[in-house]
Amino acid sequence: MSPNLHTAPLRRSILGAFAAVVPWLPAPGAHAAIISVDTKTTSGSKSAPPVVTHKLRLTGMLEPGDADRLREALMRLGPATRTPSGRPTTTIELSSKGGDLSEGFQIGLALKKFNVVAVVRKGDFCLSACALAFLGGAVGNVQSPSSQNCNLEIGGKVGFHNFSLKRSGLREVTADDPVASRLQGFNDARGGTAMLVGYAGEVGMSTKFIASIVGRPVEDYTYIATVGDFLSLRVCPIGLKRPTATLDVQARNVCSHSTGWLESKTPLEVIAIPAQQVRRRLLERLQANMQPFKAKGALASQLASAAVMRVDEAVDQLYDDLRAAGVGLPNIVGPTFKVGRHHAGKFETACYVSLSPNDPDRFDVALQGPKGLSHPLLSPPENSRRLFLFDREDVINPRP
């Protein structure tokens, strides 16, 4: 099988050999998907030419030939670019309950190749093969992702499940031989799994997520519902509001995400730092770990100076200079908290988190380790930073 999953080799090696590989639960008598194109031109200015944007919409069951038709439509539209505001010039709305497994893969690869952002709107369903196609146009696979490119509106449903085998196809290729039938079914299932693994490598699906799909009954759907789902699949939510949790809980969540959700039997605790003391306290932490701290020369001397630490204006200036020099100090954008755990009767700080109370995408974090302050291990997606304000198990897009 071709590792790149191109259409012709894929059909020769898998579909041509295993005629029974299924569509993913197609409806009886299903017809090809409907693909519509809406093109708009926005007037430019003296310094900028007019911007042409294309919005495609694909609806209905995915049948053989749909991927070819989509590719032809995208080739006629020309290469996808960006508007001055960062919005994609080509998007596609998906609304389908599934269909042919191979077509789902091929559509997803076409979306990735043409840099098209896939969108599932509130009230729409994108299930089975459609869900796999959707991942090819998810923000994680699109060049220069930004908040303008988010692709799953809260209320839209994207659901995955295991593939099944087409009974009629098995009867046609194995006649009345039960042994041949079982062997054929095994080969077809193996071929479908091989296609899924190959496609997963192309669009960045994790092996853990693949295992969760193939290890479940066909009728058991997995939806993009929790914060962890959005982050692991690199899907950006549209219309996600700030969590209702208090700022200290949000700070704890930011710390947990930033440290990679390190397992511990002791829960994280959060302590607010008085606003007027934040910068001084963090500089004092740096003073206690002078060796690994990166700044040299004058900045290091100022940090070691007790006189500087007594003047508020000098503290603020030194703090800003150290951040500019690349030291792992958080940007103070609002209420600031230290997050950590009690161990052996002592509070051990894991993170310092500062959050804006007005902008859910504006926060910063620094990790506290044995060698001092450092930048976070994991960073939030730039197109939806607010996901880090939630617990990874929080359901932000309830399944049907």
N, C-alpha and C positions, 0 to 999 in steps of 0.2 A: 504494500500500500504506500502511496506517495505520502511522505511526511508533511508536505505542504497542503495536502487536501485540495488540490486543484480539481476542477469538475471532471474532466475526462478521465484522468488516471484513477480518480476516486471511484467512478462508476465502473471502470473496467475491473479494478481489483476487488471491490467489495460488492457493489450493487449488481455488477454484471455476473459475478460468481454466485452471489447469494440473493436470488430474486425475492426471498422472503423477508429481507430486512425491512422493518416496519416503518411506515409512517407512525408518528406518535399519536395513537388513538384518533385517527381521522374520522370525521362524520361520514356515514354512508352516503355515497353519491356526491362527495365533496367536489367543488369546482376550484379552479385555479384562483389564487389570490387576486384581488383588485388593487392595482397600483395607480394612484392619481398624483398629478404634479401641479402645484400652485406656485407660479413665479411672480415675484413683485419687484419693482424697481423703485428705489428711494432716491429722490433728487439729491444731488451732491452740492458742492459749493465751488467757489473759484479755486480753492486749493485741493479739493477732493472730488474725484469723479463719482457719478451715480453708483449706487450699490445695488447689485442684483442678488436677490435671495430666492432660494428654492425650498419649498416645503413639500415633501412627498408624504403620502399616506398609504400604507399597505394594510389591507383588511382581508379577512377570509382565511380559509385553510391553505396551508402551503403545499403545493403540488409540484411534481417534476416539471421543470421549465421556468418556474417563477424566479429563480436566482438569475438565470440568463436574461430574462426580461428586465429585471431590476438593473443588472449590469449595463444593459443596452441603454436604459433610461439615464443612468448616471453618466455614461460616456457622452451622451448627447448634451447633457448639462454642462460638461466641462469640469475642470479641477475645482475642488472645494477650496475656498479661501476664508479669510476672516474680515469682518467689517471693522471699521475704526474702533468701535466699542468692544471688540473682542468676540462678538457673536458669530457663530458659524454661518456661512452662507447657504449651507445645505443641511437640512434636518429631515428625518423621516419618522413619522408617527406610526407605531405598530399597534394593531388591534387584531389578534388572531388567537384561536384556541389551539393552534398547533398544526400538525400535518407531517409531511415527509421529513425524516431525520436528516437526510443528506441535504435537502434544500435549506433547512435551517442553518446547517454549517456553512453552506456556500453563500447564503445571504449575509451571515455574520462576517465572513471573510471579505465580501464585497464592501460592506460598510466600513470595515477597518481600512481596506485598501484605498477607498475613495475619501477617507477622513470625514465620514458622515456621522453626525450625532443622532443616535436613536432616542426616541422619546415615547414614553407610555403615559398617556394623559389620565387624569382622574376619571374614573368610571369605565376605563378600558381594561381589557384583559389581554395579557400576552403570555400564553402558556406553552409548555412543552417545547416543541421545536422553535416556536417563536421566541421563547425565553432565551434559548441558546443563541439565536440570531441577534437578539437584543444586546447580548454581552459584546458582540463584535462592534457595536456602535456605542458602547458605554464610554463615559468620559475618560476612563483609564486608558482607553485605546485611541484616543483622539489627541492630535497634536495641540499643544498649548492649552490644556484644560483651564477653564476659568469658571466663575460663578454664573457666567452667561450661558454655559453649556450643559447645565444640569439636565438629567434625562429620565427621572422617574418622579412623576407628580404624586404627592401624598394623596392616596385614594385610588391610584392605579395599581393593578395587580400583575406582578410578574411571578410565575410559578413554574417550578421544575419538577420533573418526575422521571422515573426509570422508563426506558423504552420497552416496547413489547414486540412480538413477532406476528406477522400477518398470517392468519390461519390458511387463507386461500392460497397464498404463495407456497406454504409448506406442502399442501396437498398436491399442487401442480408439479413440484419437483421431486416428491418422494413416493407418489402413488399410494399403494397400500402397504408398503414395507415399514413397519413400526420402528425397526432399528435404524433404517436410513432416515426416518423422520426425526428421531432423537438426535442423530449425528448432525443432520442438517440444521436443526434448531440450535444446537450447541455452537456450530460454526457461525451461524448468523448472529447469535448473541455475542460471540467473541469478536466478530467483525464490527458490530455496532459499538462495542466497548472500545475497540481500537480507534475507531473514528472519533469517539468522544474524547479519548485521551489526546489524540493528535490535535484536535480542535482546541482543547483546553490549553495546550502549550502555545498555540497561536494567539489566544486572546487573554492569557494570564490567569486562567482559573486555577485555584489551588487543588492539589491532590486530595486534600481533606474534603473539599466540596464535591469533587467527583465521586469519592467513596460514599458520601452521604446520598448521592443520587442513585448509583447503581446498587446500593445495598438495601434499598427500600422497595416495597411492593409498588406495582405500576400505578395503583389508584391513590397512592400517598404522595401528595404534593408538598414541596418545600417552597415557600414564598419569601421574597425579599421583604422582610418585616422588621427585623431588629436593627439596631445601630451596628451590631457586629456583622450582619448580613451586608449592609451598605458598604462598610469599610473593607470587608474581605473581598467583595466583588468589584470594588472601586466604582460603585454606582453613586451618583450624586442626586440627592432628593430635591424636588421642587416644592416650595411652599412649606418647608419645615420651620416651625417657630422655635423660639428659645424654650428650654424645658422650664416647667413650673417649679422645679426644685430650687431651694435657696442657694445663694452664691457659694456658701461653704461646701455644699454638696457638689455643686458644679466644679469647684476647685478640686475636690477629691477625685472626681471623674477625670478631669484633665490630667491629674498626676498619674492615675492608673493607666490611662492610655499612653502617656508619655514614657512610662517605664516599662511598657509591654505587658501590663497586667501580671506582675510578678506574684506568684502564689505565696500565700502566707496564712497561717491560722489566726493571726492577729489582725483585726480590721484596721484600716487607715483612720486616723483621727485628724481633725482640722482645727487649727488655731489661728484666729485673726491677728494680724500684726497692726498696731496703731499706725495710721497713715504717716504721721510725722516721724516715725522711727524706722520705716521700711528700708530706705537706702542706707542709713547708718548701720543697721543690723546686718544687712547683706555684705557691706564692706568689712564689717568686723569678722564675718565668716571667711572672707578672702584673706584677711590678715592672719587668721589662724592656719591658713594653708598657703603660705607664700611660695613654696617651692614649685608646685605644678602650675601656678598662675602665670599666664602667658605674657602679660605686659612687662616691658623692661624699662630700664633707665628712669626718666623723670616720673613716670606714672607709678612705678614700683616704689620709688622713694616717697612720693606723696602718700601712697597707701600706708606706708610704714610710719608716717608722721602722726604723732598724737595731736599736734596743733591743728592739722587739717581737719581731723575728725571732730573737733569741737565747734566748727563753724558750719552752719547749715548750708550756706551758699557754696562753700568749698566742697562740702560732701556731695551736693547735687552735681557740681561741675565735674568732680572726679568720677562720680558714678557714670555720667554720660560719656566721659572720655574713655573709661575702661570698656564700656559696651562698644564704643566705636572701634576700639582696638581688638575686638573679637572675644573678650572675656565673657564667660557664660553667665551673665547677669540678666535677669528678666527685665523686660520693658515694663515699667510701672504705669499701668493704664487705668487703674481703679483700685478697689479693695484688694488687699494682698494677704495671702494666707501661707502658713507653713503646714505641710501635710506630712504625716509620718506615723510611727507606731511606738508604743511603749515597750521597751525590752529591758528586762532585768532592772525594773524600777526607773529607767531613764528614757526620755523621749528622744527617739532617733528620727531626724528629719529626712524625708525622701525627696521632697520637692518644695519649691517656692512658686506659688501661682498667683498671678495678678490678672484680674478680669475687669473689663469695662461693663458697668451696669446697664449701658445703653446700646452697645453694639455686640450682639452675640458672637460675632466672628473675630472680635478683638480681645485677645488674651495672650499671655506669654507665660512661660514656665522655665525654670532652671532646676536641674537635678542636684541634690546634695549627696556626694559620695565620700568615701574615705580620703580621697585626694582633693576634695574641695568641690566647687560648683562647676557644673558642666551643662552643655546643651542637651536637650531631650534625646532619648534613644529613638523615639518615633515621633514624627510630626503629623499634624492634622492635614487632610487634603485641602489644598488652597481653594478649591471650588466650594467647599462646605466645611469650614473650620468648626462650625457650631456642633458638628457631630461629636466632638470630643467633650462637649458639656454634658452629654448623656452617659449613663451606664451602658456598656456594650450589650446588655440583655434587655434594655428598654425597647419595647415595641413602639415604633414611630409610624408604621404603616400597617395597620391590622389586616390580617388575612381574612378572606371572605368566610 
